[in-house]
Amino acid sequence: MSECLIPTLTSNEVVASKSVLPAGWKADLRNLKALDLTQPVMELLRRTTSRLPQDVIDALVKGRAAETEGSRAFNTLNDMVENILLADGNVTPLCQDTGTVIFFVHHPYGLSQRALKQQIREAVAQATKNVWLRPNCVEALSGKNSGNNMDPFHEGHPVIHFEEWDRPEIEIAVMLKGGGCENVGAQYRLPDASIGAGRDLKGVRKCIIDAVVKAQGQGCSPGILGVAIGGDRVTSYEKSKEVILRKLGTKNPNPAMDAFEKELTNDLNTLGIGPMGYGGNTTILGVLVEEMFRHPASFYVSISYMCWSSRRRVMTIGSTGEVSFD
């Protein structure tokens, strides 16, 4: 019988002691044109690739408690917890697939997106050299690996989304999206006669259930589902990924969507697919939904599946230059 591991991560003090940032480092936001955030982004990547967010850990532990002790589902979830502790303690990647690297950047007026993009790219290349990231960027047809996670054609990787806001601070969120879970994402165009889904919430529900059933645990379940209702083909998929940045257990600001998320999470966990498709009560850790506006002629439901190793983290550089990580 496997030992029931209690997931206690290393302290913030220990994490800080291994930081690539010099002690007391601060950004000078008074001169945004001269700002260099290469090192802070490197530290963000170091923490993200090796340290799972606490809300995801809590959901995994809750899932383990729902399984019969000694069962394959229980042992699988327990191994995931052991993996979390080993990665955190040794500052090594949680998974050999460190995924597609996706950034969401919010910044004040005056910051150069072009300069910051180059700094982020340099940080990703250095993180790859340090083996915090696996070189995952290959040419589509030849499969030739660039070796440094850089898209050699059009700077398409790492993926960087910029948005200016009216706050004085800078916020940079990163998501490491594994290839296996990306492969089981799905997009539906409603109505869909093949699954009997109309243009309503019941139809959306059928799409989500269909996607999870088809995945059958592939994508490293128990997964987290990001769902966008509406938009066009591109913006819908983008939103379905962005919504995964929301912490598990937080309420959806839309009460109807909040109830929908909770009900669907419970229902999906009755499918019996379980961790890694081995069977069990824990198929999904959470469902996160956002409704968008759409063209009257189109109705898309986009589902991004995130594996149990949901590596995401947010770095905030405050108005006085101090750096914090969620």
C-alpha positions as CSV (number, residue, x, y, z in Angstrom):
1,M,0.0,0.0,0.0
2,S,1.3,3.4,-0.9
3,E,2.2,5.9,1.8
4,C,-0.4,8.7,1.9
5,L,1.8,11.7,1.3
6,I,1.1,15.1,2.9
7,P,2.0,17.8,0.4
8,T,4.0,20.5,2.2
9,L,5.9,22.7,-0.2
10,T,9.2,24.3,0.7
11,S,8.8,27.7,2.4
12,N,8.8,31.0,0.5
13,E,12.1,31.8,2.2
14,V,13.7,28.7,0.7
15,V,12.3,29.5,-2.7
16,A,13.5,33.1,-2.5
17,S,17.0,31.9,-1.5
18,K,17.3,30.1,-4.8
19,S,16.1,33.1,-6.8
20,V,18.0,34.3,-9.9
21,L,17.1,37.9,-8.8
22,P,19.7,39.7,-6.6
23,A,18.5,40.3,-3.0
24,G,16.4,43.5,-2.8
25,W,16.0,43.8,-6.6
26,K,13.5,46.4,-7.7
27,A,12.4,47.7,-11.1
28,D,12.5,51.4,-11.8
29,L,9.1,52.1,-13.2
30,R,9.8,55.8,-13.5
31,N,11.8,55.0,-16.7
32,L,9.8,52.4,-18.6
33,K,11.8,52.8,-21.7
34,A,14.9,51.6,-20.0
35,L,13.2,48.8,-18.1
36,D,14.8,45.3,-18.4
37,L,12.7,42.5,-17.1
38,T,14.7,39.6,-18.4
39,Q,15.8,38.4,-15.0
40,P,12.4,38.6,-13.3
41,V,10.8,36.7,-16.2
42,M,13.5,34.0,-15.7
43,E,12.6,33.7,-12.1
44,L,9.0,33.5,-13.0
45,L,9.8,30.6,-15.3
46,R,12.0,28.9,-12.7
47,R,9.1,28.9,-10.1
48,T,6.4,28.0,-12.6
49,T,8.1,24.9,-14.1
50,S,8.9,23.4,-10.7
51,R,6.2,24.6,-8.2
52,L,2.5,23.7,-8.6
53,P,0.0,26.3,-7.5
54,Q,-1.6,25.5,-4.1
55,D,-5.1,25.5,-5.3
56,V,-4.3,22.7,-7.8
57,I,-2.5,20.7,-5.0
58,D,-5.5,21.1,-2.8
59,A,-7.8,19.8,-5.6
60,L,-5.5,16.8,-6.2
61,V,-5.5,15.9,-2.4
62,K,-9.3,16.3,-2.4
63,G,-9.5,14.0,-5.4
64,R,-7.3,11.4,-3.6
65,A,-9.5,11.5,-0.6
66,A,-12.5,10.6,-2.9
67,E,-10.8,7.4,-4.1
68,T,-10.6,4.0,-2.3
69,E,-7.2,3.8,-0.5
70,G,-4.9,1.4,-2.3
71,S,-6.9,1.6,-5.6
72,R,-5.1,2.4,-8.8
73,A,-6.8,5.8,-8.8
74,F,-5.6,6.5,-5.3
75,N,-2.1,5.4,-6.0
76,T,-1.9,7.4,-9.2
77,L,-3.0,10.6,-7.4
78,N,-0.6,9.8,-4.6
79,D,2.2,9.5,-7.1
80,M,1.3,12.9,-8.5
81,V,1.6,14.4,-5.0
82,E,5.0,12.7,-4.7
83,N,6.0,14.2,-8.0
84,I,5.0,17.7,-6.8
85,L,7.1,17.4,-3.7
86,L,10.2,16.1,-5.6
87,A,10.0,18.8,-8.2
88,D,9.6,21.5,-5.6
89,G,12.3,20.3,-3.4
90,N,14.9,19.8,-6.2
91,V,13.8,22.8,-8.3
92,T,13.3,20.5,-11.3
93,P,10.4,20.5,-13.9
94,L,7.2,19.0,-12.7
95,C,6.9,17.2,-16.1
96,Q,9.4,16.3,-18.8
97,D,7.0,18.2,-21.2
98,T,7.3,21.8,-20.2
99,G,4.8,22.6,-22.9
100,T,4.1,25.6,-25.0
101,V,5.1,28.7,-23.1
102,I,2.2,31.3,-23.1
103,F,2.5,34.7,-21.5
104,F,-0.3,37.2,-20.7
105,V,1.2,40.7,-20.0
106,H,-0.6,43.7,-18.6
107,H,1.4,46.9,-18.5
108,P,1.0,50.7,-18.1
109,Y,1.2,53.2,-20.9
110,G,4.8,53.9,-22.0
111,L,6.3,50.4,-21.8
112,S,7.7,49.2,-25.1
113,Q,6.0,45.9,-26.1
114,R,8.7,45.3,-28.6
115,A,11.5,45.6,-26.0
116,L,9.7,43.5,-23.5
117,K,9.0,40.8,-26.1
118,Q,12.7,40.5,-26.8
119,Q,13.4,40.3,-23.0
120,I,10.8,37.6,-22.6
121,R,12.3,35.7,-25.5
122,E,15.8,36.0,-24.0
123,A,14.5,34.7,-20.6
124,V,12.8,31.7,-22.3
125,A,16.0,30.9,-24.2
126,Q,18.1,31.1,-21.0
127,A,15.6,29.1,-19.0
128,T,15.8,26.4,-21.7
129,K,19.6,26.5,-21.4
130,N,19.3,26.1,-17.7
131,V,17.0,23.0,-18.3
132,W,14.1,24.6,-16.6
133,L,12.3,24.3,-19.9
134,R,12.6,21.5,-22.5
135,P,13.3,22.6,-26.1
136,N,9.8,22.1,-27.5
137,C,9.8,24.3,-30.5
138,V,10.1,22.4,-33.8
139,E,9.5,23.2,-37.4
140,A,6.1,21.9,-38.4
141,L,7.1,19.9,-41.5
142,S,10.7,18.8,-40.9
143,G,10.4,18.5,-37.1
144,K,13.8,20.2,-36.8
145,N,14.2,21.6,-33.2
146,S,15.4,25.1,-32.8
147,G,17.1,24.0,-29.5
148,N,16.1,27.2,-27.6
149,N,12.3,27.3,-27.7
150,M,12.4,30.1,-30.3
151,D,10.2,30.0,-33.4
152,P,12.7,30.7,-36.2
153,F,10.1,31.9,-38.6
154,H,7.8,34.5,-37.2
155,E,8.5,34.8,-33.4
156,G,5.4,32.8,-32.8
157,H,6.9,31.0,-29.8
158,P,6.9,31.8,-26.9
159,V,3.3,33.0,-27.3
160,I,2.9,36.5,-25.8
161,H,-0.4,38.4,-25.3
162,F,0.0,42.1,-24.5
163,E,-2.7,44.4,-23.0
164,E,-2.2,48.0,-21.8
165,W,-4.1,49.0,-18.7
166,D,-4.5,52.1,-16.5
167,R,-2.8,50.7,-13.4
168,P,0.8,51.7,-12.5
169,E,2.0,48.1,-12.0
170,I,3.1,45.4,-14.4
171,E,1.5,41.9,-14.3
172,I,3.0,39.0,-16.2
173,A,1.3,35.6,-16.1
174,V,2.7,32.5,-17.7
175,M,1.1,29.2,-18.5
176,L,3.1,26.0,-19.5
177,K,0.6,24.1,-21.7
178,G,1.7,20.5,-22.3
179,G,1.3,18.9,-25.8
180,G,-0.7,15.9,-24.6
181,C,-3.5,18.0,-23.0
182,E,-3.4,20.4,-25.9
183,N,-4.2,17.5,-28.2
184,V,-7.5,16.7,-26.5
185,G,-8.8,20.2,-26.6
186,A,-11.9,20.7,-28.8
187,Q,-14.0,23.3,-30.5
188,Y,-17.7,22.8,-31.4
189,R,-19.9,24.7,-33.8
190,L,-23.5,24.7,-32.6
191,P,-26.0,23.4,-33.4
192,D,-24.2,20.1,-33.7
193,A,-26.6,17.3,-34.7
194,S,-24.0,14.6,-34.1
195,I,-24.3,15.1,-30.3
196,G,-27.7,16.7,-30.2
197,A,-26.4,20.0,-29.0
198,G,-28.4,23.2,-29.6
199,R,-27.5,26.8,-29.1
200,D,-28.1,26.9,-25.3
201,L,-26.5,26.0,-22.1
202,K,-27.7,22.4,-22.4
203,G,-25.9,22.3,-25.8
204,V,-22.7,23.6,-24.2
205,R,-23.0,21.0,-21.5
206,K,-23.2,18.2,-24.2
207,C,-20.1,19.6,-25.9
208,I,-18.1,19.5,-22.7
209,I,-19.2,16.0,-21.7
210,D,-18.4,14.8,-25.3
211,A,-14.9,16.2,-25.1
212,V,-14.1,14.6,-21.8
213,V,-15.6,11.2,-22.8
214,K,-13.5,11.3,-26.1
215,A,-10.4,12.2,-24.1
216,Q,-10.7,9.0,-21.9
217,G,-8.1,10.2,-19.5
218,Q,-5.6,11.2,-22.2
219,G,-4.1,14.6,-21.6
220,C,-3.0,13.5,-18.2
221,S,-6.3,13.6,-16.2
222,P,-7.6,14.7,-13.8
223,G,-7.7,17.7,-16.0
224,I,-8.9,21.3,-15.7
225,L,-11.3,22.5,-18.4
226,G,-11.2,26.1,-19.7
227,V,-14.4,26.8,-21.6
228,A,-15.3,29.8,-23.8
229,I,-18.8,30.2,-25.1
230,G,-19.0,32.5,-28.1
231,G,-16.4,34.6,-29.9
232,D,-15.0,33.5,-33.2
233,R,-12.8,30.5,-33.9
234,V,-9.6,32.3,-32.8
235,T,-10.7,34.5,-29.9
236,S,-12.8,31.6,-28.4
237,Y,-9.9,29.3,-28.2
238,E,-7.6,32.1,-26.8
239,K,-10.2,32.8,-24.1
240,S,-10.6,29.2,-23.2
241,K,-6.9,29.1,-22.4
242,E,-6.8,32.4,-20.6
243,V,-9.6,31.4,-18.2
244,I,-7.4,28.5,-16.9
245,L,-5.4,31.2,-15.1
246,R,-8.3,31.5,-12.7
247,K,-7.7,29.7,-9.4
248,L,-9.7,26.6,-8.7
249,G,-12.3,27.2,-6.1
250,T,-12.8,30.9,-6.9
251,K,-16.3,31.9,-7.8
252,N,-17.3,32.8,-11.3
253,P,-18.6,36.4,-11.2
254,N,-21.7,35.2,-13.2
255,P,-23.9,33.3,-10.7
256,A,-25.5,31.2,-13.4
257,M,-22.0,30.2,-14.8
258,D,-20.8,29.6,-11.2
259,A,-23.6,27.1,-10.6
260,F,-23.0,25.5,-14.0
261,E,-19.3,25.0,-13.3
262,K,-19.9,23.3,-10.0
263,E,-22.7,21.1,-11.3
264,L,-20.7,20.0,-14.3
265,T,-17.6,19.3,-12.3
266,N,-19.6,16.9,-10.1
267,D,-21.3,15.3,-13.0
268,L,-18.0,14.7,-15.0
269,N,-16.6,13.0,-12.0
270,T,-19.3,10.3,-12.2
271,L,-18.0,9.2,-15.6
272,G,-15.6,6.7,-14.0
273,I,-12.7,7.7,-16.3
274,G,-10.5,8.6,-13.4
275,P,-6.8,9.7,-13.1
276,M,-4.9,8.9,-16.4
277,G,-8.0,7.0,-17.6
278,Y,-7.4,4.2,-15.0
279,G,-10.9,4.5,-13.6
280,G,-12.0,6.3,-10.4
281,N,-14.0,9.2,-9.1
282,T,-11.6,12.0,-10.1
283,T,-11.7,12.7,-13.8
284,I,-11.8,16.5,-13.6
285,L,-10.4,19.0,-11.0
286,G,-12.5,21.9,-12.2
287,V,-14.4,23.5,-15.0
288,L,-13.9,27.3,-15.7
289,V,-16.3,29.0,-18.0
290,E,-16.5,32.4,-19.6
291,E,-19.2,33.7,-21.9
292,M,-18.3,35.9,-24.8
293,F,-20.2,37.9,-27.4
294,R,-20.5,36.3,-30.9
295,H,-21.7,36.9,-34.4
296,P,-25.4,36.1,-34.8
297,A,-24.5,33.4,-37.4
298,S,-21.9,31.7,-35.3
299,F,-21.9,29.8,-32.0
300,Y,-18.6,28.3,-30.9
301,V,-17.8,26.3,-27.8
302,S,-14.1,26.1,-27.3
303,I,-12.6,23.7,-24.7
304,S,-9.0,23.9,-23.6
305,Y,-7.9,20.9,-21.5
306,M,-5.2,21.4,-19.0
307,C,-3.4,18.5,-17.4
308,W,-3.3,17.9,-13.7
309,S,0.2,19.5,-13.7
310,S,-1.4,22.9,-14.3
311,R,1.7,25.1,-14.3
312,R,0.7,28.7,-14.1
313,R,1.9,31.6,-12.1
314,V,1.6,35.4,-12.0
315,M,4.4,37.9,-11.3
316,T,3.5,41.4,-10.3
317,I,5.9,44.4,-10.3
318,G,4.3,47.0,-8.1
319,S,4.3,50.7,-8.6
320,T,7.4,51.0,-6.3
321,G,9.3,48.3,-8.3
322,E,8.9,45.4,-5.8
323,V,8.4,42.0,-7.3
324,S,5.9,39.4,-6.0
325,F,4.8,36.0,-7.2
326,D,1.4,34.5,-6.5
